[in-house]
Amino acid sequence: MRLTGRDSKRNMAGPNAPADVEISTCALTQVRKYEPGDLTISVEAGMPYVELAALLAGHGQMLPLDPPFAGEGTVGGVVAANLSGPRRRLYGTARDFVIGMRLATAEGKLVETGGMVVKNVAGLDISKLLIGSFGTLAAMVSVNFKLAPAPPETRSFAFEFPTLEEALIRRDAILASVLQPSAIDLLSPEAARRAGLDGFVIALQAGGNEGVIRRYTKELAGARVLEGDEEGAFWTDIREFTPRFLADTPSGVVVRTPVAVSRMGSVIPSGRPAVARAGSGVVYSYFENAAAAAEWLKGKRGVIEFAPESDKDGRELWCAPSGDFELMQRLKRLFDPQNLLNRGRLYGRI
């Protein structure tokens, strides 16, 4: 049985095993409940993510996940793949925003978990298990989120450096300062050129009132300043770097490598595009084919996050899972004892 939405991330994670039945959430597009005063919303899993973002923006609110494929993906797909983007540094990931969920099990049962209360701590939060599960445990019917108020003003700053070492020194200085940017990303020269910049780039975004923005402008003197449409276009380029790379490179592969912030320089590949969440410790590296990606990944802890379907069979996509993998397998058996749902989608291991 194959669970899907708009299929925008078909080449993400593990292979799509043959299935006799396909279930799509695309018809589930309604807002179930929206309480702007409480900063909470419940929407069905098939709602396009861009529609949710537009609805919230109209009320001065946001769900700052910044997922790639935002224009094509659904809310359920974003959560099932645990996608996040540049503002992860300040706001976190889907696990920090999901407060409840309605799900359908393989047995056809509808289960409500969590609610519409931000500080709901009663019992086991089953919805957290579904985040990043790629539809291998159950089908999301609707998702409840807590929201964040949109800042009254934003401004972005970009520093260009000839070497990676200089870029990291600047990154470290910013992280050690009183500044708390919502995003701080590192681009390799090959990635920076696609965004209209040169060299190794440290790019950050600040949000707040006029006084806050003025403080950032003073502290970051010498940076290239991005505002208005230019700022929006820049962060869209960063957010959508992966889908645009894959569209331009049909055989392309994306590797995600988690690493300590202090060791980030050791996993920036030389001569290849790379985009790093420089304050969070996640590096996305881009390769022209699966063989090049697999060769670079040897001895490193990471996953082949996107690859053509034809290059996944027999290839190790998730290198050396940690000690909690046995628990993950037990949960799979508990939710889906007959192994019917999205077999192999969790990087070929579940």
Secondary structure, DSSP 8 states (H G I E B T S, - for coil): -EEESS-TTTTBSS-----S-EEE-TT---EEEEEGGGTEEEEETTSBHHHHHHHHHTTTEE-TT--TTTTT-BHHHHHHTT---TTHHHH--GGGTEEEEEEE-TTS-EEEEE-S-TT--SS--THHHHTT-TTSS-EEEEEEEE-EE--SEEEEEEEEESSHHHHHHHHHHHHTSS---SEEEEE-HHHHHHTT--SEEEEEEEEESHHHHHHHHHHTTTSEEE-HHHHHHHHHHHHTHHHHHHHH-TT-EEEEEE--GGGGGGGS-TTS-EEEETTTTEEEEEESSHHHHHHHHTTS--EEEE--GGGTTT---B-S--TTHHHHHHHHHHH-TT--SSTTTTTTT-
